[in-house]
């Protein structure tokens, strides 16, 4: 019974769940572009309260306690610089980002999977140098054959991406939703005034 009351007590209005804060490093660049570095509003408020971040933009909504009221942070900047990672994790998402979300055989976008250039059946390993993004039709067409036997060619040779290269690539693929207050800090295809 006590647990049910407590759950009901801490339940938030749905609108407050939709106010993420863009998190910038101390140099005013996002911690990551893909995925975009976002915190729930609760984490942003807590970090501001603990003096770990500066608030540089706010939503028009407030959160209230019995003794105070504050605007929900929209953009926060870390006070301490976090050194970016130099090593890029070998993940499906990073592989697709490296290959610009297009098939490395035909250039198609969407319905992507990944393919071993040298098939595993022929001793190919799962590594940056041997795995590429491929659409389902090309992946099925190639199957476990070599590129030569399948009569296919790669658009570019697979290689490990540098961390900075992947961050820059992420800028070219913004998420579906960007709050107006974030745009100045993201530089996605923004036209600069002369």
ZIUR-V421360 format. One record per residue. N is the residue number from 1. RES is the residue in three letters. SS is DSSP state (h for helix, s for strand, l for the rest). Layout:
BEGIN
N:RES:SS
N:RES:SS
END
This chain:
BEGIN
1:UNK:l
2:UNK:h
3:UNK:h
4:UNK:h
5:UNK:h
6:UNK:h
7:UNK:h
8:UNK:h
9:UNK:h
10:UNK:h
11:UNK:l
12:UNK:l
13:UNK:l
14:UNK:h
15:UNK:h
16:UNK:h
17:UNK:h
18:UNK:h
19:UNK:l
20:UNK:l
21:UNK:s
22:UNK:s
23:UNK:s
24:UNK:s
25:UNK:l
26:UNK:l
27:UNK:l
28:UNK:l
29:UNK:l
30:UNK:s
31:UNK:l
32:UNK:l
33:UNK:s
34:UNK:l
35:UNK:l
36:UNK:s
37:UNK:l
38:UNK:s
39:UNK:s
40:UNK:l
41:UNK:h
42:UNK:h
43:UNK:h
44:UNK:h
45:UNK:h
46:UNK:h
47:UNK:h
48:UNK:h
49:UNK:h
50:UNK:l
51:UNK:l
52:UNK:l
53:UNK:s
54:UNK:s
55:UNK:s
56:UNK:s
57:UNK:s
58:UNK:s
59:UNK:s
60:UNK:s
61:UNK:s
62:UNK:s
63:UNK:s
64:UNK:s
65:UNK:l
66:UNK:l
67:UNK:l
68:UNK:l
69:UNK:s
70:UNK:s
71:UNK:s
72:UNK:s
73:UNK:s
74:UNK:s
75:UNK:s
76:UNK:s
77:UNK:s
78:UNK:s
79:UNK:l
80:UNK:l
81:UNK:l
82:UNK:l
83:UNK:l
84:UNK:l
85:UNK:l
86:UNK:l
87:UNK:l
88:UNK:l
89:UNK:l
90:UNK:l
91:UNK:l
92:UNK:h
93:UNK:h
94:UNK:h
95:UNK:h
96:UNK:h
97:UNK:h
98:UNK:h
99:UNK:l
100:UNK:l
101:UNK:l
102:UNK:s
103:UNK:l
104:UNK:l
105:UNK:l
106:UNK:l
107:UNK:l
108:UNK:l
109:UNK:s
110:UNK:l
111:UNK:l
112:UNK:s
113:UNK:s
114:UNK:s
115:UNK:s
116:UNK:s
117:UNK:l
118:UNK:l
119:UNK:l
120:UNK:h
121:UNK:h
122:UNK:h
123:UNK:l
124:UNK:l
125:UNK:l
126:UNK:l
127:UNK:l
128:UNK:l
129:UNK:l
130:UNK:l
131:UNK:s
132:UNK:s
133:UNK:s
134:UNK:s
135:UNK:s
136:UNK:h
137:UNK:h
138:UNK:h
139:UNK:h
140:UNK:h
141:UNK:h
142:UNK:h
143:UNK:l
144:UNK:l
145:UNK:l
146:UNK:l
147:UNK:h
148:UNK:h
149:UNK:h
150:UNK:h
151:UNK:l
152:UNK:l
153:UNK:l
154:UNK:l
155:UNK:l
156:UNK:l
157:UNK:l
158:UNK:l
159:UNK:l
160:UNK:l
161:UNK:l
162:UNK:l
163:UNK:h
164:UNK:h
165:UNK:h
166:UNK:h
167:UNK:h
168:UNK:h
169:UNK:h
170:UNK:h
171:UNK:h
172:UNK:l
173:UNK:l
174:UNK:l
175:UNK:l
176:UNK:l
177:UNK:l
178:UNK:l
179:UNK:l
180:UNK:h
181:UNK:h
182:UNK:h
183:UNK:h
184:UNK:h
185:UNK:h
186:UNK:h
187:UNK:l
188:UNK:l
189:UNK:l
190:UNK:l
191:UNK:l
192:UNK:l
193:UNK:l
194:UNK:l
END
